[in-house]
Protein backbone atom coordinates (compact mmCIF):
# COMPACT_ATOMS: atom_id res chain seq x y z
CA UNK A 1 0.00 0.00 0.00
CA UNK A 2 1.53 3.34 -1.03
CA UNK A 3 1.81 6.06 1.58
CA UNK A 4 -0.10 8.50 -0.62
CA UNK A 5 -3.16 6.31 -0.16
CA UNK A 6 -3.38 7.18 3.51
CA UNK A 7 -4.00 10.88 2.83
CA UNK A 8 -7.40 9.89 1.44
CA UNK A 9 -8.39 8.92 4.98
CA UNK A 10 -8.17 12.59 5.96
CA UNK A 11 -10.16 13.77 2.93
CA UNK A 12 -12.92 11.20 3.49
CA UNK A 13 -13.33 12.18 7.12
CA UNK A 14 -13.32 15.94 6.51
CA UNK A 15 -15.84 15.61 3.69
CA UNK A 16 -18.27 13.61 5.82
CA UNK A 17 -19.57 17.04 6.85
CA UNK A 18 -20.67 20.02 4.74
CA UNK A 19 -20.84 22.87 7.29
CA UNK A 20 -22.10 25.52 4.88
CA UNK A 21 -25.01 23.27 3.88
CA UNK A 22 -25.74 22.06 7.41
CA UNK A 23 -25.14 18.43 6.41
CA UNK A 24 -23.38 15.80 8.50
CA UNK A 25 -23.21 12.13 7.47
CA UNK A 26 -21.25 11.10 10.57
CA UNK A 27 -24.24 10.28 12.74
CA UNK A 28 -23.88 6.55 13.52
CA UNK A 29 -21.35 3.83 14.11
CA UNK A 30 -22.17 2.44 10.64
CA UNK A 31 -21.17 5.78 9.13
CA UNK A 32 -17.88 5.59 11.04
CA UNK A 33 -17.21 2.10 9.72
CA UNK A 34 -17.86 3.17 6.13
CA UNK A 35 -14.97 5.65 6.37
CA UNK A 36 -12.49 2.78 6.72
CA UNK A 37 -13.26 1.57 3.20
CA UNK A 38 -11.64 -1.80 2.54
CA UNK A 39 -9.97 -1.90 5.96
CA UNK A 40 -12.85 -3.78 7.54
CA UNK A 41 -10.78 -5.37 10.27
CA UNK A 42 -10.15 -1.90 11.69
CA UNK A 43 -13.74 -0.83 11.04
CA UNK A 44 -15.07 -3.60 13.24
CA UNK A 45 -13.39 -1.99 16.25
CA UNK A 46 -15.70 1.05 15.99
CA UNK A 47 -18.35 1.59 18.67
CA UNK A 48 -20.98 4.24 19.28
CA UNK A 49 -18.46 6.20 21.34
CA UNK A 50 -16.33 6.68 18.23
CA UNK A 51 -18.95 8.90 16.58
CA UNK A 52 -18.18 11.81 18.90
CA UNK A 53 -14.44 11.11 18.83
CA UNK A 54 -14.39 11.02 15.03
CA UNK A 55 -16.18 14.37 14.89
CA UNK A 56 -13.51 15.91 17.10
CA UNK A 57 -10.68 14.63 14.88
CA UNK A 58 -12.61 15.77 11.81
CA UNK A 59 -12.74 19.35 13.09
CA UNK A 60 -8.99 19.33 13.67
CA UNK A 61 -8.25 17.93 10.22
CA UNK A 62 -10.50 20.55 8.62
CA UNK A 63 -8.47 23.14 10.49
CA UNK A 64 -5.36 21.88 8.67
CA UNK A 65 -7.05 22.25 5.29
CA UNK A 66 -8.43 25.69 6.20
CA UNK A 67 -5.01 26.96 7.24
CA UNK A 68 -3.40 25.61 4.06
CA UNK A 69 -6.19 27.07 1.92
CA UNK A 70 -5.63 30.47 3.58
CA UNK A 71 -1.94 30.29 2.72
CA UNK A 72 -0.81 29.80 6.33
CA UNK A 73 1.51 26.82 5.87
CA UNK A 74 3.09 27.22 9.30
CA UNK A 75 -0.27 26.95 11.07
CA UNK A 76 -1.25 23.95 8.92
CA UNK A 77 1.98 22.20 9.92
CA UNK A 78 1.55 23.05 13.61
CA UNK A 79 -2.00 21.67 13.63
CA UNK A 80 -0.91 18.53 11.82
CA UNK A 81 2.06 18.01 14.12
CA UNK A 82 -0.25 18.12 17.14
CA UNK A 83 -2.28 15.29 15.61
CA UNK A 84 0.87 13.29 14.82
CA UNK A 85 2.05 13.59 18.41
CA UNK A 86 -1.30 12.54 19.82
CA UNK A 87 -1.88 9.68 17.37
CA UNK A 88 1.49 8.05 16.51
CA UNK A 89 2.10 5.21 14.06
CA UNK A 90 4.95 2.79 13.38
CA UNK A 91 6.14 2.60 9.75
CA UNK A 92 6.81 -0.99 8.70
CA UNK A 93 7.95 -2.71 5.51
CA UNK A 94 5.24 -4.95 4.11
CA UNK A 95 4.75 -7.02 0.98
CA UNK A 96 3.94 -10.63 1.78
CA UNK A 97 0.32 -10.03 0.75
CA UNK A 98 1.28 -8.39 -2.56
CA UNK A 99 3.31 -10.48 -5.02
CA UNK A 100 4.76 -9.60 -8.42
CA UNK A 101 4.44 -11.74 -11.57
CA UNK A 102 7.29 -13.94 -10.44
CA UNK A 103 5.80 -14.49 -7.00
CA UNK A 104 8.20 -12.19 -5.17
CA UNK A 105 6.92 -9.73 -2.56
CA UNK A 106 6.35 -6.16 -3.72
CA UNK A 107 7.93 -4.41 -0.79
CA UNK A 108 6.33 -1.16 0.31
CA UNK A 109 5.87 0.98 3.39
CA UNK A 110 2.89 0.26 5.61
CA UNK A 111 1.68 2.35 8.54
CA UNK A 112 0.96 0.14 11.53
CA UNK A 113 -1.18 1.81 14.16
CA UNK A 114 -1.50 0.81 17.79
CA UNK A 115 -4.93 2.17 18.64
CA UNK A 116 -6.74 2.20 21.94
CA UNK A 117 -9.94 2.64 19.92
CA UNK A 118 -11.08 2.95 16.30
CA UNK A 119 -10.75 6.74 16.31
CA UNK A 120 -7.11 6.63 17.41
CA UNK A 121 -6.27 4.16 14.65
CA UNK A 122 -8.02 6.15 11.93
CA UNK A 123 -6.63 9.49 13.12
CA UNK A 124 -3.07 8.14 13.17
CA UNK A 125 -3.25 6.92 9.59
CA UNK A 126 -5.07 10.04 8.32
CA UNK A 127 -2.61 12.43 9.96
CA UNK A 128 0.46 10.56 8.76
CA UNK A 129 -0.88 10.26 5.22
CA UNK A 130 -1.63 13.98 5.13
CA UNK A 131 1.83 14.73 6.52
CA UNK A 132 3.48 12.73 3.73
CA UNK A 133 1.41 14.58 1.13
CA UNK A 134 2.21 17.99 2.61
CA UNK A 135 5.96 17.41 2.91
CA UNK A 136 6.24 15.92 -0.57
CA UNK A 137 4.02 18.34 -2.48
CA UNK A 138 3.67 21.44 -0.29
CA UNK A 139 0.96 22.89 1.93
CA UNK A 140 -0.58 24.71 -1.03
CA UNK A 141 -1.62 21.31 -2.39
CA UNK A 142 -4.22 21.02 0.40
CA UNK A 143 -7.33 22.92 -0.58
CA UNK A 144 -11.02 23.57 0.00
CA UNK A 145 -13.47 23.69 -2.88
CA UNK A 146 -14.01 27.24 -4.19
CA UNK A 147 -17.54 26.51 -5.46
CA UNK A 148 -19.55 28.00 -2.60
CA UNK A 149 -21.15 26.69 -0.51
CA UNK A 150 -19.33 23.36 -1.01
CA UNK A 151 -15.96 23.77 0.78
CA UNK A 152 -15.12 20.09 0.52
CA UNK A 153 -11.45 19.22 1.07
CA UNK A 154 -9.27 17.97 -1.78
CA UNK A 155 -5.63 17.13 -2.49
CA UNK A 156 -4.25 18.93 -5.53
CA UNK A 157 -2.19 16.53 -7.66
CA UNK A 158 -2.36 18.60 -10.86
CA UNK A 159 0.93 19.27 -12.63
CA UNK A 160 0.51 23.05 -12.54
CA UNK A 161 -1.08 23.48 -9.10
CA UNK A 162 -4.28 24.67 -10.75
CA UNK A 163 -6.97 22.69 -8.96
CA UNK A 164 -9.64 24.81 -7.25
CA UNK A 165 -12.63 22.48 -6.98
CA UNK A 166 -13.31 19.13 -5.33
CA UNK A 167 -15.06 17.66 -8.37
CA UNK A 168 -15.96 18.25 -12.02
CA UNK A 169 -19.52 18.93 -10.90
CA UNK A 170 -18.45 21.82 -8.68
CA UNK A 171 -16.13 23.16 -11.40
CA UNK A 172 -19.03 23.19 -13.88
CA UNK A 173 -21.33 24.87 -11.39
CA UNK A 174 -18.76 27.58 -10.62
CA UNK A 175 -18.13 28.25 -14.31
CA UNK A 176 -21.85 28.52 -15.08
CA UNK A 177 -22.26 30.97 -12.18
CA UNK A 178 -19.32 33.03 -13.44
CA UNK A 179 -20.76 33.04 -16.96
CA UNK A 180 -24.12 34.28 -15.75
CA UNK A 181 -22.48 36.99 -13.65
CA UNK A 182 -20.56 38.23 -16.71
CA UNK A 183 -23.73 38.32 -18.80
CA UNK A 184 -25.54 40.32 -16.10
CA UNK A 185 -22.70 42.83 -15.98
CA UNK A 186 -22.67 43.16 -19.77
CA UNK A 187 -26.44 43.68 -19.84
CA UNK A 188 -26.22 46.27 -17.08
CA UNK A 189 -23.49 48.24 -18.83
CA UNK A 190 -25.42 48.16 -22.08
CA UNK A 191 -28.65 49.21 -20.38
CA UNK A 192 -30.41 46.05 -21.52
CA UNK A 193 -32.76 43.90 -19.44
CA UNK A 194 -31.08 40.89 -17.88
CA UNK A 195 -31.50 37.61 -19.71
CA UNK A 196 -33.72 34.92 -18.24
CA UNK A 197 -30.73 32.61 -17.85
CA UNK A 198 -31.88 30.26 -20.63
CA UNK A 199 -28.93 31.26 -22.80
CA UNK A 200 -26.51 30.66 -19.96
CA UNK A 201 -27.97 27.24 -19.30
CA UNK A 202 -27.50 26.19 -22.89
CA UNK A 203 -24.09 27.83 -23.35
CA UNK A 204 -21.02 25.69 -23.59
CA UNK A 205 -18.93 26.10 -20.44
CA UNK A 206 -15.28 25.20 -20.34
CA UNK A 207 -14.47 23.08 -17.30
CA UNK A 208 -10.85 23.10 -16.06
CA UNK A 209 -9.32 19.66 -15.86
CA UNK A 210 -8.70 18.74 -12.24
CA UNK A 211 -5.73 16.77 -11.09
CA UNK A 212 -5.91 13.21 -9.79
C-alpha angles and dihedrals in degrees: 000000000000118000091235088067092067093063088069088068089067094047093049092051096046092048093052084087131052103193096183090054095041092239126141123173094181097091105118143032089254089059089052091051092051090061091066091065111189093358093092095154089065092041091059090064091066119110134179089270090064092067092073093039092051091051090054093052090045092058091051093048091049087053089059092052092045092052092048091047089052090053095250099131094166093057091046090054093046092051092047093047090055089056092047091052093048096043109034127183135196116232111222136179111245136174112125090106094050117060131182125228091279093050096255121135117263098224117215141152118272127189110226114197127200101205129184086201140000093270093055091051094048094044092051093053094042094050094046093047091050090047091054091050093048096047093045100043106018135256091273088069090071109082148164121227112267094207100100130251092020105078093169115163122249140173113233110223096160117130094236100038090246103133115123104157135060094226145006088255092060091044090054092047092050092049093049090050091049091049092052091048090053092050091051091051092048091049091048093051091048093047092239126138114263116262120252091244094251091113092050092050092053096040120108110251122200111228117204113236110248123216124250 
